[in-house]
Amino acid sequence: MHVPDAFLDAPTSVATGAVAAAGVAVALRKARTELDDRTAPMAGLVAAFVFAGQMMNFPVGAGTSGHLLGGALAAVLVGPWTAALCVSVVLLVQALFMADGGLTALGTNITLMALVGVFVGYGVFRLAMLVLPQRVGSVPVAAAIGAFASVPAAATVFTLLFAVGGTADIDTGTVLTAMLGWHTVIGLGEAAITGLVVGAVVASRPDLVHGARGVRAAQPLLVTPEAAR
């Protein structure tokens, strides 16, 4: 979903850049409440995983590319604010050293993937957790649902931005059809990978999973006769 330089006009790029800067600034402050000495190293691992996942690109059309976003995965593992920072750093490195997404479009890409992707994915994850049984095993399922929803959501926001400030002579309906069509398929893959990764981490270290903290605290304490003695 990396947007290249000059694909959106200057006013739209400036506007998304301002949104991205504000979002990152808030995330820098809020992330302090999500991390501690045990979970901070997880943020580095999450950023590395998202970086590797986003390197698998394939063309969607009209100069854009499709790939895994990783926002919902990161948000469930380390929290939404920290996830926004992780994805933003990944996008910055890609723009500077990989020519993946333009520098003038960096604000747009951060808005789409580090803000929309992360917070839509995490919001849907939280809604799914309200419906699913309140146990740790529900966390990977809810994470997969959130991951699936985040991808077409980001694609839809991109289409809205293109309708406002797109510079290519392409019908907005054509862009919407291409983006939603491809990214719905990508969303299925993102859901599968997110569910598997979150499930693996929850199975081994549920205490490190941000999205599992409240669920684990809500679990009833079972006292066996042996323990009571």
N, C-alpha and C positions, 0 to 999 in steps of 0.2 A: 504494500500500500504506500510505498514511498512516493511522495509527490516531487517531481523534478523542478528545477528553477524555471521561472517564467511561465509555468502552467496556470498559475493564478495571477491576476493583475496586482500591481503594487499596493493599492489600498487594502485589498483582501489579505495579502501576505503580511502587511504591517499590523492589521487587526488581529490575525491569528498569532502573530509574534507577541503582541501585547498580552493576549490571553495566555499563551504559553509561559511568558515571563512571570505573570501573576500567579499562575498555577504552580510553577516550580518554586517561587518564593514562599508561598504558603506551605508547600510540601516540605521544604527545608525546615520550617519551624515545627510542623506537625509530626514529622517523622521521629522526632526525639521521644515522643510518647509511645512509639511502637517498638523501639529497639532497646535492648539491654546487652550486657556483656555476652550472654549466651546466644542471642538471636542475631546480633550484628553481623557475624561472619556469614550467615545465611543470605544476607543481602548481596554480598559479593558473588556467591554461588548462583543466585537467581539471575543477576545481571549477566553473568557468563553464559548461563543456559539460554536466556532470551537472545543474547547476541548470536549464539550458534544457531538457534532456531530461525532467526530472521535472515540469516545468510542464505537460506534456501529460497530463492526468488524465482518466480516465473511470470511472464508478461500477462497482463489482464487486458490491455488495450489502451489506446489513446495516450501512450507514454507512461502509463502507471504499471506497477508490478504488484503481485500478490504474494503473501508469505504469512507464516504464523506471526501473531502479534505478541502473545505472551503476557498481556496485561492482567487478565484475570488470574492466571497462574501465579504471577508475582504477587498480586494483591492478597490472595488467599494464604500464600506462604509467609509473607513478611508485612502485610498490611497495605492499604491503598496508598497512603502518602509515601511510604518508602518505595513501593512499587512504581509510583509515578517518577520518582527520582532515578530508579534503576533503569527504566525504559528510556528516560530522557538522556541519561549518560550513554546508553547504547546508541541512540539515534545521533547524538553529537559525534561520537567516535566514527560511526558509519559515514556521516556526512563529510567529516574532515579527512579521513584516511581511506575510505572505500568508495567514494563517489556514489554512495547509495542514498539518494535524496539530496536535493540542492541546499546550499547554505542559506539562500534567500527563502527557501521553503522549509527551513528547520522549524520555525514556529508552527507552521501548518502541520508538519509531521508529528511534532510533540503534542499539539492539540488533539490530533486524531488518535494517536496510539498511546501516548502516555497519560492523557487526560480522559478522553472519551472511552477508549478501550479499557483502561483500568477501572474507572469509576462506574461505568455501565456494567462491566463484568462483575465487579464486587457488589454493586447494588442488587443485581439479579441473584447473585450467590446468597446474599442475606435474605432476600425474599424466598428463595427456594428452601433455605434452612428453616424458615418459619412453617413451611408446609410439610417438609420431610420429618421423619421421626428424629427426635432430639438425641441422637447418639453419634459417636465419632465416625461410624461407618457412613453416615449421610454426607459428611464433608466432601469426599471426592465426587459424589454424585452432584451435589449442589455446585461445586467448582466447575464441573463439566458443563452444566447448564449455563452458568454465568459466562464461561468461555465462549460457548456457542453464540450467545446473544451479543457479546461484545463486538464480534467481527462484522456482521451486517450493520450494526449500529454505527461503527466507525465509517463504514462504506457509505452509509446514508448521509452522514454529516459531510463527508467529502463531496458528495453529489450536490448538497445544498450550497457548499462553498463554491463549487464549480458553476452552479446556476447564477450565483451572485457575481463572481469575478473570474470565470474561466476565460482564458485567452485563445483556446483552440476552437476552431470552427466545427464543433460537434454538437449535435442535438443533446440536450440534457436528458431526455428520455432514453437515448441510446447509452449514455454514460451510466445512468441509473440501472438499466437492465444488465449491462456488462458487470458493473461493480457488485450488485446484489447477487447476480447469478454465480459469479466466481466465488465471492466471499461467503456465500451460504455453504458452498462445498468446502471452502477453507475452514469455515466454522465447525463443520463436522470433524475435520482432522484436529482442529485446535481443542475441541471438546474431548476427543479421545486421549490426546497427549496430556492435557491438563488433568483429566481424571486419573490417568495412570500414574503420573508423577506425584500428584497430591496424595493419592492412595498409598504409594510407596513410602512417602515421608511420614504420613500419618501412622502407618503400620509400624514404623521403626522408632520415630521420635515425635509423637503427637504434641509434646510440650513445646516444640519449636514451630509449630504451625499456627500462625496468627488466627486463621479462621476457625480453628478447633478449640481455642482457649475457653470461650464461653460454654461450649458444648461439654467439654471435659469437666468444667466446674459444676455443671448441672447434673452430672452423673451421680446416682445414689451410691452411697458408701455401703458396700456389702461386708458385713462382719461375720466371719465364719466362727463356729464353736471353738476351733483351735485358737483363733486370734483373740477371742474373748477371754480365754484363759491366761 
